[in-house]
Amino acid sequence: MIASLAKGTSRIKNFSDSEDCAATLRCLAQLGVQIKREFSDVLIEGAGEIGLRAPNESLDCGNSGTTMRLLAGILAGQAFKSVLNGDESLRSRPMQRIIEPLQMMGARISSDDGRAPLTVEGQKPLQPIEYDLLVASAQVKSCILLAGLNAGGRTQVIEEVPTRDHTERMLRWFGVSLETGDAQRESEKFVAIRGPARFQARDVNVPGDISSAAYFIAAAALLQNSELEIDDVGINPTRTMFLSLFKSFGLDIRIEALAEESNEPVGNVHIKGARRKMADESSLVISGTLVAGLIDELPLLAVVGSQLEGGIEVRNAGELRVKESDRIATTVAGLRAMGAEVEDFDDGLRVSGPTRLHGAKIDPHGDHRIAMAFTVAALLAEGESEITNAECVSVSFPKFFELLDSVVEN
């Protein structure tokens, strides 16, 4: 998305073949961006000062909340009307969290009671704002920052809980100036951008996705006598909190930092399947500010918790209720089906452990992360498990099962 706004051609290397990323490319192409695929590379001819063009039909974001929320920020600063839509799951997810700040900036947005489809009537230039995040969400923060590229002045986002910073890193990689620092209120941080911003194309090398690697890391660490090395994976500190937790659980994981690629830290992860005594029993309760940094890995952490002495508890994670599925409900149902004792709460769950899981039929309700988390559970369980509609993993990781098969000894 950032490359599409730059002047010139950017080459993005190691581009994901996921459905979410494909949805982003389709939407950008409808907005007049010239895109060319060369194997795992994507060439983006940025619109630059000429700007994007009005689409002829609605923009289908598929299942990708990131596509919809970030693209809404870009479209808010364009001088035309556009419609953002998606599949049934995406149309059920909350969008008021981006509608409010974008309306404050001058865009006119209509929705289906705060949900997609979103009709965005852009305003150029937008009004700069100072906005306190109401939900700890990197998607909302990024939406506002991308809108700020087309605002007439300084737009500032304040967050109490630090969230992922990939957008800030990529904006800086493309030469956009950002301000960061402590906000006036204790513990809060801000990031600010000044618009209108014009910037040049740059090549980008995308590291391996640590959230996708998490399933392989967990499986290798929990299966006795396993050993696995994952090379050239992103180790951005806003994404690796689950690795610190795994280590505190006594799992044998070592990270070797290598270098920075396109302003992102990259390294290798070494895993051995040998349990040690747990180092910090307090890490068995995941709550408060920890949740934002673990939001995608929480279902997997629940599976891991079923193998730990004392189990694991997750609280303050109500956001899981409004993901691709109700991830609290689907995780609880899956673990119970496999023999685990689980208590569910409005904002989380508690899993007893250690538990000898048994094979079961698991319905991930079309949620890629649930399907992958319970694939790990199936590897740990006695007997055969069946995951229905497992093709939903293609949303983020189409080759998940193919890659898993290549590293699992039969």
N, C-alpha and C positions, 0 to 999 in steps of 0.2 A: 504493500500500500504506500509506504513512504517512497519507494523507488518510482511509483507511478506519478508522484507529484514533483519529482526532480526534473531538472533539465538535462537531457542526454540519455544514454543507454546504460543500464545497470545489468550486470550478469550476476545472478543469484545461483551459487553452486550448492550442490547437495540438497536440492529442493525436495520437500516431502511429497510422496505420492498419495497422501491421505485425501479423503473426500472433502474434508474441511478446507484444505489448501486449494483443491481444485475448484471449490465453490468461490473462493476469493478471486481466482484467476478469471472465472466466468463473469463475475460481476464487474471486474475491472475492464474486461474486454467490451462489455456492454456500454461502459462509460468512455469508450474511445481509446483506451490504452492499447498500444501495439505490443503483443506478447508472442514470443517464439520459444518453443521447447527444443532443447538439444540434450537428449538423454536425461540426466539428472540436473541439468542446468536450465535456468529460465532467463531469457533476455527480456527486459522491460524497457520500452521506449517511453520515458516519462513525458507527461503532458506539459510540465514546466509552466511558464507564464501564459501559454495558450489556454490552459485549463482543461478540465474534463468536459465531456459533452453530455447532454441529457439523454438518458436511455430511452429506447423505443418501447420497452415493456418493463414490468417489475423485475427487480433484481432478486434472484433466488439464492438465498444464503444456505440452503440445505439444512443441515443440523448444526451449523457453526455459529454459536453465540458470539465468538470473537469477531467473525466476519461482520455480523450485523451491527454489533455495538461500535466497533472501530470505524467501519465504513459510514455509519450514521454521523460520526464526528466530522469526517471529511466532507460528506454531502451537505452538512449544515452550512458550510461556507461556500457552496456553489450557487450560482445564480440561476437555478432551475429546480423543477420539482422531480422527485423520484420516489419510488415505492420499494421498500425492503420487505421481503417475505421469506418464508422458510417452511420446513416440514412441520408436521403436527407437534413434534416435541419442541421445536424452537418457538412455535407460535404460542406455546403454553408458558414460556419463560418470562420473567419480569423485565420490562424495558422502561418503566417509569424512572428508574435510577439514572438513565441517560437522557430521557426526554426532558426532565426538569432543568438540568444545567444547560442543555442546548437551547431550550426556550428562553432561558435567562440571557443567553448570548444573542438572541434575536431570530433564531430559526423558528419556523412554524411547523409543528409536528402533530399529526393526528394518529391515533392508534385504536386498537380494539381493547378499550379499558386497560391501557397500560401494557398491552401486548401486541405482538406483530399480527398483521402487517402494519408497518410504519410508513406513513406518507410524510416525506421531508420536503418542505419548501425552504430552500436555502436562502441565505442572506449574505451579501458580499459588500463590504466586510462585516464580519460579526463583531459584537461588542465584547471586549475583554471582561472577564469576571474573576472574582476570588471565590473559590468554592471549597467547602468542607465536605469531604467524602462522607456520605451517610452509611455506606456499606464498604467494608474493606475489599475493594475490587480493583485489580489492575486493569480490567477491561473498561471500567468507568473512568478511571484516571487517564487511560490512553485515549479514550473517546474525546475527553475534554482537551487534552494536549493537541490532538490532531485537529480539532476544531480551532484551537488557538493559533495554528499556522495561518489561518485566514481571518484572524481578528485584528482589529486596529489598535494594538497596544499589548499590554502585559496581562496574560492569563495565568492565574496561580491556582494550584490544587493543593489542598492541605489534607494530610492523612495522619490519623492517630496510630494506625497499625501499618507498618511497612508492607508493601505489596511488591509483586514482581516488577522488575525495572527494565525489561527488554525493550520497551518502546523508547524510554529515555536513552538507553545505550545506542539504539539504532538511529535515533534522531541525531545524536552527537556524531555518530560515524558518518552521517551524511552532511555534517558541517553545520547543523542547527545549534544555536547557542541556548543553553538551559541554565537556569539558576536553581540551586538546591540549598537547603539549610534548615535550621531549626525554626519552627513557627513560634509565635508569641506564647502560646499555651504550652505548658510543660509536656514533654514527651512527643509532641507533634512535629512532623516534618513537612516541608513544602517543596514543590517543584514548580517552576514558572517558565513560561515561554513567551517570547515577544513576536507578534505578527504585525504585518504580513511578512512571512519568511519565504525567501527564495534560496534554493540550494541546488547543487550539482549532483549528477548521477555518480554512483560508486559501485564497485563490485563488492559482493557480500559472500562470505563462506559460512554456511549454516552448520553448526556443530550437531552431533547426535543429540537427540532429545532425552534428557535425563528422566522425564516423567514416563516415557516409554521404556527406558532401560530399567525402571524401578521394579517391574514385574520379574525380569530376569535376575536382578540383584536379589530380590526376596527369595525366589525359588532356589537359587544356587546357595544362598546363605543358610537356608533351612533344611536342605536335603544333605544328609550325611555323605561325606566323601566327594562332594561336588567341588569343582574349581572352575572359575570363569573369569575372563578378562574382557572388559568392554572398553574399546579404544575411541579416542577423539569424541568424547561426549561433553556436552556443556556442563560446567560445574559452577554456574552462576550462584552466588551465595543465597539469593532469594528463592532458589529452587532446590537446594540440597539439604534442607532441614531434616527430611526423612532419613537421610544417610546418617546424620548425627544421632537420631533416635535409634536407628538400627544398631549403631555401635554401642549405645548405652544399653541395648537389650542383650549385649554380649555376642552379637553377630560379627563375623570376621570379615571386615570390609576395609580396604585401604585405597586411598585416593592419591594419585600421583598427578600433580599439576604440571602441565606442559608449557602452555603459551596462551596468548590471547589471539583470537580470530575475529576480525570485524567487531572489535570492542567487547567481545564475550570471552570469559575464561574457559579454556578447554583442557581436559585431562583424560587420564585413563583410570578405570575403576577395577580393582582386583577383589574377587570374592572367593572365600573358601567355606565349605559346608561344615563348620566345626563350631559348636556352641560353647561359649565361655560363661562364667558366672556373671549375672547381670550387674552392671556397674552402678546404676542409679535407679532405684525402684520408683522414685518420684516421677520418672518419665512415663510410667504406666498410665498416668492421667494426662490426656491431651485436651487443653482448654484455652480460653482467653486468646492472647495474641499469637499463640502457636498455630491456631487453626488456619489463619489466612495463608501462612506459608506451607500448609500441608493439604490444602483443600482437595486437590486432585488425587492425592495418595491415601486419603482417609479410608476408603473401602479396602484397599490393600493392607493398610495398617491394622484394620480389624481382623483380616485373615491372619496376618502375622501374630496378632495378639492372642489368637486361639491356641498358639503353640508356646506361649510364654507362661512361666510360673506366675500365677496371680492374674493373668489375662490383661485386658486393656480397657480403658474407659475414654470415650470421646464426648465432650460437651461443648456448648457454645457453637455448634456446627449446624444450625438451622438452615444455612445456605445450601446444604446438601439436599434439602427437600425440593429445591427448584432447579436442579441440574437436568441433564438429559433424561433422567428418571428421578424418582424420589429415592436417592441413594441410601438414605437411612433404612427405608422400608425394604428395598431390594437386598441390601447387605444383611439385614436381620433375617429375612426369609431364607436366603441362601445358606447362611451359617446354621440356622436351625435345621434345615433340611439335611445338612451334613453331620448333624449330631452335636453341635455346639450349644452351650447354654448362653442365651443372649437376652439382655433386657434392653428395651428400646425406650427412648425419651423423645420429647418434642424436638430437642436440639442435639440429639446424639444417641449413643448406645454404650452398653457395657458387655464385654465378652469375657466369659470365664476361661481359664486355661491352667495348665495345658490340656488339650482335648485331642483324643484320637479321632480324627475326622473319618467319615465313611463316604463312599461314593453316593452321588445323588443326581437327580435331574434338576438343573438350574436354569431358571428363566431370567435373563439379564434385562428384560423389558427394553430391548433395543439400545442399551447403554454400553458403549464400548469399554469404559473403564470397569464396569461391573463384570463384563464377560472376561476381561483379562485378569482381574483380581481372582475370580473363581476358577480360572484355569490354574493359577498357582495353588489354590486350595485343592483342586483335583489331583495335582501332582503329589501333594502331601497325604491325600486320603487313601484309605484302604478300599480297593474295589474300583469299579468303573464309574465314571461320572459322565453325564451328558449335558452340554451347554447348548440350549436351543437358540436358534437364530444367531449363531456365533459370527455370522458375516458382518454384524454391526461393528466389529473391530476396525473395519475399513474406514470408519469415520476419522480415525487418527493413525492407525497402524495396519494397513492392508496386509503386510507380509508377516504379521505377528506369529501365526501358527506355522508358517513355513520356516521362519527363523527359529522358533522354539523347537521344531522337529529336528533341525540341524544340530542343535546343541544338547538334546536330551538323549541319553543312551537307552536303547530299548532292551 
